[in-house]
Amino acid sequence: MERSRYQRFGGGAKKINREKSKHRQKAISIFGVAFFRIMKEALEHTLNSLGVSLDAKFVLAVSGGVDSMVLLHVFSSARLNFVVAHCNFGLRGKESDKDQELVIGSCEKLGVTHFVKQISVDEYKKSHGVSTQMAARDLRYKWFRELLSQKKGDYLVTAHHLNDSVETVLLNMVRGTGIEGIKGISAIRNQLIRPLLAVSKREIQNYAQENKVLFREDKSNRSNKYKRNKLRNVVVPILEEINPSFMDTMKNNLSHFKETFEFYQHSMNLVIESIIDSKENGLSIYWEKLMQCQNPSLVLFEAVKSYGFERSQTDDVVRTLSQNHFVGKEFFTLSHRLLLDRTKIFVRKIEEEKNEIISVKNQNKIVTFGLKLTFNQFPVGDFDLLTDSKYAFVDAEKLVFPLKLRKWKEGDKFQPLGMFGKKKVSDFLIDKKVSKIEKEKTWVLLSEDQICWIVGHRIDDSFKLTSSTKTVLQITFDSN
């Protein structure tokens, strides 16, 4: 006789007499009700603690394994509003198809709306250079997000449990992690919730046994070629030999770790806010305030890690700051750079250099290109001479249109207003203590090939207003 393709716990071939069978079935029935009540109460308590309404609509990610099939059973028994989503990547051939058959059959039996998608990972693997597991994960969650965007549900629900969270912590510690890495898996993140994180694998297995939940086992879970499987199949059993209550202990630890992390994060955010000058267009940090912190490298790492910087880099930054000559030193990630300046640390996105030259015609009133310039002409005596550096007042008749607007470059010279002789633009900016970041954002306005204004700083003396000036051109600078 062909064996069932579905598995149940406790399905051994022991011979028991009819009387014992009756007692056993009665016990299973009692324990099944008890397990369901406990699991249902735990689920409702978790959802409430996460601020998730029991009246919300959920999308359950169901693979056919014991964890997700128990999740399906509990949600169905609790009469919550949900649909099921199942991905078939075909990675295990007929076995993958049997997983799909089980999920569809179970949903049809329960009267649950379900969505099934068959996805190939090959093209994604090649184009993104990732492993099969990572490709499957990315594509799976991409589809789940599409279902949520199509209003199939308010939340995505996965069957991650306590053991998954413990394994994640152990993996993070093996790889090397900050304090965030030891708090385990988050129970909620945006629209993703994991309501079984307080439930152990053994409890899920017991629930499946007592409630006769059908499921399929992925044989690849037995292979120790994957790091997580090796932890699950080899390391954790050893830890449970040392401490039979290891999972309960780790459950308490994770709770404490989470509380500790939340306190740490709150305190760290206060420290970071006290040293930040600006978050506009990146990050600006007062390095003297940073160096007064108890652990400046750690504080800097927490401030800049979202830009891709590693702890070893922030260690180097702090060592560099303790030296005499550090202005202009730079540190890089693939997307950002960190620049040490006279008073601040700047973190900015790396942008491709652009050497555009913008033509400004006489009829132009406003020019916008990374900055905004507004042009207004007035007869002499019919305007207020403003001293703010964002304004330039020049003799309109000395200009030759079209004007040119571009970034300054090495070798540029001009005669600063009120001074004799030419001066390099680079020296002028140094004398004004303009930071390197601001230097890179400095524009010059030229009449023919002569600089008439270093935008936002100083006009050239050749274009100043004199007693013979008839028409004044007021140029207003806005950095956007």
Steps between C-alpha positions, in 0.01 A plus 500: 500500500633845410572718804329836529704784356403715799648456844363512851689471823439183696427295192716200604421132437453396863223250566260614769181332608164655440457614860831681507414656167178645642684650798766641272249659263317653797828638634590641160159666480542660845857609437410620151237736643744617767778560247264694276371715787855582612616573147191711420540703819872546430421615145235749612724631779789547256287683243360729769847571641615595149207736457350283224122482495343154497264642238786566258545293184810283480704337223649176634822378341449121495770268364347165599749439783389433856553861618287670238236224496455544877476876440226432244316270740510751787385794286219291356390366839512851647274613213723790401467671163782378278614367163789266423800558271720211382813520281614203294860544384520145364837453670411149620315382190197285580547562870438871442185416307379281786553792740278708274236226486488482880461875544228523233316194636510628858376844397215352296400279791497800734332728246796740502584725205850417378753630249769282346789620286763292321829692479836421343807631684758444223481837328493690831804308627703589193399866485549564873788263573332339802448146627193291424371547855544877486339524157201297619466717809514827303252384238267354761479823699471706182187305411365527855540878484312502170210316664491756780510786249204335323309522831489123549584567864616758752786290636729224382532218756789253510547197725840591646524362853722508808759258360538715187569803717752315717679365191515852358666629817754215497578560132545873561736433789705257291526749212560798726227741603415815687246512777213506249600153379430331833140614540370234263233527231256790527138406558378782277661709226274726299233265357686177588404323823634181656251398771665166590836635619422406861412143396772234479539245222414223744174673593412534132575132444287404800216715370523332159492157663208567732291681239583262214640776281620376163837627386796411281863483598769659284783246496752777433448609861697190604807603299773663703665672204307815592620694805155537652430128463831415666406720794151350514603136462837494677570800723158557660460131604840524675389818679180323604711217644685755710178676595179299440306826538717679244210630290314631804820662619555660160138616491565695820837618369346629177244696701780657707714560191210677328439724801871574528522586130200732520657683796836512321340629180306772681809615694722483191255705295511775763880504486504505119248784485724703733798485260319541168492837328284404204342204322440696181648337189675243717646548846710768670655423841698725733814293546610676821170406665543147369846469653359602838267199502587201718550271201531722190561214256184318608294820488631583152432146379138516616464838329643395162436124470188559290729648233697174479794584729647222715628514856862459388460819291363704789793376712733637228308829489535553876872414488543748215316773692744460788787593267612852409442492126163352409314771304407367157539132590227285347347157559273321254224245457359399162236774524631762744812677615592639839709818499688647797491880496608777738201482732277229357480151363301492176331189361380547145378283217758437231377668185637478151695812409313726262672783317199663338519862396164678521429780258314798648335719238405863552130420508540231768342601828556174691761229448473172693772237488602357837457858618260778418598844370246779455589804282339842540607835340445840661589859410763649729346629825186286463609210721628414849863386512483183710814369670396136533743272308213339311462827305735639234467852357693559178508758226271351234670688216836336577357152442515320167215254449453213491662455840643162596437310823722210606678344799830667586817315404868505584677794334197731515594856598308819568547841664297500824293814555706766678835329438786569258628228274379153416452219750451130447145390575642205697701739724201727544284208618775381735532850650124502556531159671251342260479127567604254232140386460384858447791564261380218279156661488634848411400650163641790304317734263703620203463781250681376192789318673534733798356411839255768609368324812603211719142407572405560860837658588651797315471689169799592288613862548476560125120475511434713807259793501657839436385858465455443126277193545158546340342155537547256788461126465399336829570127510349296782642162595291216641674166568167309481 
